[in-house]
Amino acid sequence: MSYAQAAIAYLERELQPEDADSSGVSPGESGNRASTTGMMPAPLNDKHWGRVSQLSFADVATEGPWTIRRSSRSVWIDRMLATSAVGAKLSFAFEGTGLALAFDFGKRSADFRYRINGGEPAVHVFDRQDWCPDEGMFQLAVVAGDLPSGKHHAELEVVHGDGPGCTGTRFKLAFIGVIQESR
């Protein structure tokens, strides 16, 4: 606990605006913070994910039996959009340059077919290793990473996850991450 308190105190101090330094030292004067506080160096990659937002499940249209539920096993998930019905669909609009979907994943997870902006459908097949548990692992699927900046529409359909030792009908979407153009 003491390590966490030290980290929190450090971050609170470092995240204060330049003109409100906790030591009372103004920017440019000698003190524990340089006058360049708050300035970030140029990113190494122009397509970084510095501006990602989470799309609310309230903005998602569903077809078939879907439910929003809390996870009792995964602390990284507050709520998830879930179904076990192969053929269940969802769709949503988003504005950005990319789309990443996060899942509560395991051997019993379903795969999915998706398309962006009415384009050709693609199937995302999860890689299920022998050591993979039935559920409870975080899995990120980047379904679009280089879209033109603007408004887009995504459609998704649950398909059976096939593979060795896989029963593949659980679909548990933890969040929808919208990647926006970096500035």
N, C-alpha and C positions, 0 to 999 in steps of 0.2 A: 504494500500500500504506500510506503514512503517513497518508493521509486515513482509511482504514478503521481503523487503530489508534487514531487520535484519537476517532473516533466510538464505537468499542468501549469505550475508557476512559471516555468521558463517560457512556455508557449504564450501564456497570457501577457507576459512582459514583452515578448518579441512581436506580438500581433497588435500592440497598441499603435495608434497613429503616431507619426513622427513628432508632431508637436505636443504630444502628451506622454512623453517618456516618464516611466514610473520613478526614475531617479531625479526628475525635475530638471534634467539637462536638456537644453534646446538643441535641435539639430545643428551640426557644425561645431558645437563646443566639445571639449574633451569629455568623454563619458563612455558608457559601455556599448553605445550603438553608433554606427557610422552614419553619415549624412545620406547615404544611399539606401537606407532601410526602405523596404517596400518595392525597390526596383528589381525586377527579375532579369536575368540574362536572356538573350534570344534563345528560343527552344532549339534543340538539336534537330528536331524533325518538324517541318512545317505542318504536318498532319497530326499533331499531338492531340490528346484528348483533354486538354485543359478546360474545355467548355462542354461538359456533358450534363444533361438534365434527365430526370426520371419522369416518364410519362405515367400519369395516374391511371389506375385500372378503371376509373369512372369514365375515361375517354376511350375505352375499348368497347366495340360492339361484339357481342358473342352470338353464336348459333350453336345450339345443342346444350347439353347439361354441363354448366360451368358453376363453380362456386369460388368465393373468396374466403380463404381460411388462414388462420394463424398456424405457424409452425411450432410444434412442441419439441422438435429435436434440433433445429438449426437456429443458432442465436443470430446469425447474419440475416435472417429473413424476419420481417415484421409480418407481412401478409403476402399471400401468393394466390395467383389465379390458377385454379386446378380443375382437372377433369381426368376421367379414366375412359372416356368414350372416343374410340377411334372414329374419325370423321368429324369430330367437333371442330368448329372454326371460330376464328376471331379476326377482327380487322380494326385498323386505326389509322388516323392521319398524324403526321408529324412534320416538323420543320427542322431541317438540318442537313448534314452531309453524310451521316452514317447512322447505323442502327445496331445495337448490341442487346442481346437477350440473355438474362441470367436465370439459371434453373437450380432447383433442388434436384439433384441428379443421382442416379444409381442404375443398377442392372435392370430394374423394373421400369425404367423411364421409356416413354414413347419417343419416337423421332417425329419430325414434322416437315411438311411441305410448305413452302412460302413463295411469295412473289411480291415484288416491289413495283409500284406504278403500273400494274397490269402487264408486266413483262412475263417472260418465260418462267414457269415454275421451276424451283430447285428443291431438292430434298436435303435436309440436314440430318445426317446419320451420326449419332454420338459414338465415340470410341469407348467401348466397354472392355476394360481389362479384366483378367481373371480375379484379381484382388479387389475389384470394385464392390462396395457394399450395395444392398438393395436400394438405398436412398440415403440422403443426408450429405452429399458432396456438392460443393459449389462448382458449377460449370457455366462458362460464358461462351456464347455463340455470336460471333460478329457476322451478321447476315448481309450487311451493306457497309462498306467502308469508304467509298469514293464516289458518292452521289454529288450531283451539282447542288450547290446551296439553294435551298428553297423548300417548298411544300411537297410532300410525298405521301403515298398511301401504301400500307402494308397489309397483306392478307396471309393468314396462316391456317393450316389444317393439320390436325393430329393424325399421324400414321403409326402403325404398329412398329415397335422397335424390335427388329429381329436380330438374332445372333446367338452364339453359344451361351447357354445358361441365362438367357434373357427372356422375360415374359412381356416386357415392353408396352404397357398400356397406361402408365402413370405419367401425366404431364403436369408439372408444377412450375409455373412461371413465377420467378421471384421478383423480377423487375424488368422494365423496358427502358433501356438507356438510349437517349437520343444524342448523337454526337453533332455538335455544331461547329461551324467554321471557326478556326482560330483567328484571332485578331492580331 
